[in-house]
Amino acid sequence: MEFQDIIGQKESIHLLKELVDQNRLSHALLFIGKEGSGALPLALAFSTYVVTQSEKKTEATSALFQEQAGIAQKTGQETSLALQYIHPDIHYSYPVISKKGKDKPISTDYIQEWRAFIQQNPYGNVYDWLQFIEADNKQGNISAAECTDIIRKLNLKSFESEYKILLIWMPEYLGNEGNKLLKLIEEPPPNTLFLLVAENESLLLPTIISRCQTIHVPPIDLHEVSSALRERHQLQTEQANQIAGISEGNFREALQLIQHSEADWQSLLREWLNAILKTGPVAQVKWVEQVSELGREKQKQFLRYFNHLLEQSIRLRTMGEEQLPLTGTEKDFSVRLNKLCDISQMEAITGELDKAAYYIERNANAKMLFMALTLKLYHIIANKAVIEVQ
């Protein structure tokens, strides 16, 4: 991956290039960005940039003794190796599970799968990765054996580049095992670069954070998401803008929404609200049965879509139609939601939807979760609904 392949994040790219070009590169960088922000693609592109730039600098010092064509060819080879994720001086560490017959899993056991995954789905999350390696319900881990293997790798001499690079994806999965790496991160071998890519800073060991220069990766600008959807996935402008708005800068979520674009979330939401406010318990049970069969990803997307409509409703109420152009069906639904709930009720519903999505991520029982959510939503909006009906 190269910087030109990154969606948005121009400020982060500019900062990273300056670190290298101005010789201000720290020995350890911590990329922190929420799911789908592109923190992993940024780190992958940065590792490519580091090895190719260091090769250019090394060869420039001996340019008098070499043909320029030879220099360009060598740099091209470095780039090619990095882009195929087979560069001998770039190492990767990530959560894995035990393979059959092996008690102490290490990342190298899955290096072929890893290369395929980041080529196909660089904006994916750890759930996507564990499904990719068929982990089923097993919990991924970066084990003590992995830390030992990291120490071994980084004490070897570099092969091609000036730098040896270790990219650790999801260091949240290190746990206390990360203590084994503290001394190595604090006092690394010469020309060793650590790139840590995390989603949740609060789950990292404070002693690791303190040893790194932090790069905060924001959500992708919605216009950049929409542009990427149009250019890379041939979506029409209206659909691209709608998906970008729902995804809230999470490109993984945007891709998921494309895959399930045939789903009629609005009809499902209308059925739910009718069951809550009009048709009663039998309809509620039927609806819960229906939504519990959708699968975890679709359930999360449905909740995200409802949240998106609530946000649009609040903006419509506060900013007016002129400042917030909406499509016909979304506008109609947003107007109806404004009649049904006031802002405080919408905020309460949004909180419940966020909590439900959190529990879905953690394998909560779908039937119990959506039935409880149905009852909570009834209590939030019931009094206002009675007034509106009268």
N, C-alpha and C positions, 0 to 999 in steps of 0.2 A: 504494500500500500504506500502511496505517495501523497504529499499534501494536496495535490491537485484532485485527488479522489475524495477528499473530505467534503462533507456537506456543511456549508457555512463555516463557523468558528474561525473567521479570518483574524480576529484579534489574538486568539490563542496561537494560531499558526505563526503570526508575525512575532510574537514573544518567543516562541520556541526557536525560530530561525535566528533571532538575535542572540540567544544564549550561546549558540554554536559559533556564529559568525564573529561575535565580539569576545570570544574566549571567556565567557562567564558561566560556563556549564558546571553545575553542581554535580557531585558524584552520585546523588540520589534525588530523583524527582518523583513526587507523588501526584498522580492525576486523579482528581476527585470529580466525578460527574455522575448524575443520575442516569438510570437506565435509558438507553437510546439517545444519549447526548453526543455520543461519538468519542468518548474518552479512550476506548480501546483503539479505534482507528487512528486517533491522533498519536497515541504511543507507538503504534506500528509504523506509521509514516515517519515519526520522529526517529525511530531506530534506523530506518532506511536512510534518512537525511544525514544522520551522524556518521554512519560508515562510509557513505559516498563522499561527504565533505572532507572527512579525515583522509580518505584516499587521495582526493584532489590536492590537499595540502602537502601530503607526503611526497607525491609525485612531482609537485611544483618545485620542490627543493632540488630535485635531481633532473629537472627538465632539460638542462643543458646536455645531459648525457643520453637522452632518450628521444625517440621520434614522438612528435605530438600525437600521431595516430595511435601509437602504442599506449600512451597515457589514456586517451579516450576509451580505447578498447578495455583497458584494465578497470577503469571506473564503471564502464558499462557492465562488466562482469559482476562487480560488486553489487550494483543496483539489481541486476537480474537475480542474483542469489538471494538478496534481501526480499525481493518481491515474491519469490517462490517460497519464502520462509525456510530456506535451507542454508542460510549463511552460517558458516561454522563459528562465528564469533557472536551471534545473537542467539541467546537461549531463552526458553519460555517455561514458565511455571504456572499452574492452574489447578483448580480442584479436580480430583479424579476419584475413582472407586477401585476397589481391589479387583483384579482379574482372577479368573479361575486358577487355582494352584499357586497364587502369589499373595502372601500376607501383607507385604509392605509396598503398596503402590507408589509409583513415582510418575511424574509427568511424561517422561520419555516413553513409558509404556503406551501412551496414546498420541505420540507425535504425528503419526499419519492422519489420525482423525482430527487433531488440532489444526493441521495445515488445511485440511478440507473445510473445516468449520469456519475459520476466519476468512477463507476465500469466498465462501458462499454466504456467510451471515455475520459480517464484522460488527454489526449493530445489535447482535443477539445478546441475551442475558444468560445467567448461569443456568436457569431452568432449560433454555434452549440447548445449551451445551450438554447438560446431563441427559437430556432426551436424545441428543445426537449420538452419544456413546451408549445408549440403551441402559441407563442407570436405573430405570423404572422408579421405584420409591426410595432408592438408596441415597444417602447423603454424601455429597462430594466433600473432599477434605484435602488440605495441603499438609502432609504428614511430616513427622520427624524424619522419616527416611528421605523425604523430598528435600528437607533442609540440609541434610547431610550430603545429598547428591549435588545441591546447589553449591555448597562450599567446595566440593571436589572440582566441579566444573570451572569455578571462577579462580581457582588456584593454578589452572593450566595456562600456558602461554597462548596469546592470541595467534590465529592462523593467518588472517588476511588483513584485518583492519587494525587501526591504532587502538581502538577500544574493544573491550569485551563487554557485552551488554546482556543484562538479565531483565526480562520483562515478566513481572509477577502480576497476573490478572486475578482479581478478587482476593487480595491479601486478607480480607475479612475472614477467610477460611483457614488462616494460619492458626488463630487462637494463641494459646501459650507456647505453641511450637515455634512461633516467631522469635522467641527469646534466643533461640540458637543462632539467629542471623544478626542479632544486634551488633556484636563486635565486628562482624564482616561489613555491615553497612556503615558503621562508624569509622572503621579503619580498613577500607577495601584495598585489595592489591592495586598496583599502579594502573591507571587508565581503565578502571572498571566503572561501569555506569549501571545504576539500578533504576528501573522504571517500574513503579508500582501503580496499578490502575484499580481504583476502588469506587464503589457506589455509595457507601455509607461510612463516613469518617468516624462516627461514634462507635463502630464495631472494631476499629483498629487499635492496636496497642499504642498507648500514648508515647512510649519510648521509641516506636518506629516513626511516628509522625514527627517527633522532635528532631529526627536525624535526616529529614527530607525537606527539599524545597517543594512547596505545594503549588500545583497548577489547578485552579478551579475551572472546571469546564461547564459553562452554562447550558441550559436547554437550547436546542437549535432554534434560530429565528423562524417564525412561522412562514415567512415569505420564502426562506431558503428551503424549508420542507416542501412547500407547495411547488416550488420550481423543480426540485429533485424528482418529485412524483410525476410532474409533467414530462420532464426530459428523459428520465430513466425508466419510467413505467407507463408512459404514453397516456396518462389520465387527462381528461378534459379539465379546463381551468376551474369550473364550478365544483366538480368532485374533488379535485386536488386541494382547493381552498377549504372545503368542508372537512376533509380528512386531516389536513394540517391543523385546523382549529381544534378538532377533537383530540388529536395526539398531544397537543400542548408542548411541542418541541421534542417529543420522544419519537425518533425515526423508527425504532423497532415497532412501536405501537402503530405507527402509520402503515408499515408493511403488513402488520397483522390485520388492520382494517381493510386493506386492499384484498387480502385473501378471503375475508368474510364479507365483502361488500354486497353480496347478494342477500345478506341477512336484513330483515325488515325490522330494525330496532324500534322504529316509531310505532308500528302496529303492536309489537310486544309490550311496549311501554303503555300504550293506550289500554290494552287488555288488563294490564296490572292495575292501573289507576281506577278503571271501572270496577274491577274485583274488590279493590280496597274500599271504594266509596259508595258503590251502588249494589252490585250483584251478590256480595256477601261471602260467607265462609266456603261454600261449595266451590264457587268460582275461584276463590283464593287457593284452595288446595289443588284444583286442576291446573292453575297457572304455575304454582310451585313445582308440581310434577313435570310440567313442560320445560321450565327453565333449568331444572336440575339435571336434565338430560343433555344440555348443550355442551358440557365440557368446560373446564376451568378457563381457558383463554376467551371463549365466547362470552362466558358469564362476566368476566372482567371488562370486556369491551362494551357489553350492554350497560353495565354500571357507569363506565366512563362516558358513554353516549348520553345517559340521563344527566350526569353531571354537566356535560357540555351544554345541554339544553337549559339547565338551571342557570348556568353562567350567562348564557345568551339572554335569558329572560330578565336577569338582574340588570344587564347592560342596556337592554331595551327599555326597561323602566326608568333607569337613571339618565341615559344618554339620548333617548329618542330614536325613532326610526331613521331619521335623516343621517345620523352619525353612525348607524350600525346597519348596513344593508344585509338582508338575509334572504335566503331562498324562500319560495312560496310556502312549502310545507313546514319548514323550520320556523318561519315567522308566525304562521298560524298556531303552531304548537306552543311557541314562546308566549304569545298573547294569552292563550288559554291557561298556561301555567301561572301567569301573572294574576289572572282572575281567581285562580285556585288558592294561591299562597302569597303571603307578603314576604319581604326580604328576610326577616328573621326566621321564618319557617323554611325558606329555601336554604338558608345557611345551615339550619339544623339537619335538613334532609341530606345536604352535601356531606356533612360530617358522618352521618350514618352510612352513606354509600362508600365513602373512603374507608371506613372501618370494615365494611363488608368485603371490599376488594382486598384489604390486608389479610383478612381471615381466609379468603379463597386461596391466596398465595400460599397459605400454610395448611392447605388440604382440609379445611373445615368441611363438615358434612353439608352438602348443598341444600338439601331439603330443610334441615333444621335452620340453616342460616337465612334462607330466603323467607321462610315462614316467620321467623323472628323479625326480619326486616319489614315484612308486610305489616305486622302488628305495630311496629314502631312508627312507620309512616302514617298509619291510620291515626294514631294518637297525636302526631304532629299536625296533621291537616284536617282532622275530623271536624273540629268546632267551626273553623272557617268554611269548610265545605257545606255544613248544614245551613249556615247563613246564606251562602251563595245559592243553594238549591231553593230555599224559601223565597 
